[in-house]
Amino acid sequence: MPQAKATPTGAGLQTTLALFGMAIVGTVIGTALFGSPEKSERAFRLLHWWKRDPEPAPPAQGRAQRTKRQ
């Protein structure tokens, strides 16, 4: 049975895509750990999205705001 010849660009393309993916993940994790609070929160939400977990609940309101009558 004849075997297909491997193309030389296949390995280079796979390496490029793997490095690109690792760069994206590294950027998001770096932003989550060392970015401003706003960007860090967004990066952590993106990490939850990648894990397919439900989005974390927003911070709970203070008791004074919950019981305030209008």
Order of alpha helices (4+ residues) and beta strands (2+ residues): alpha-alpha-alpha
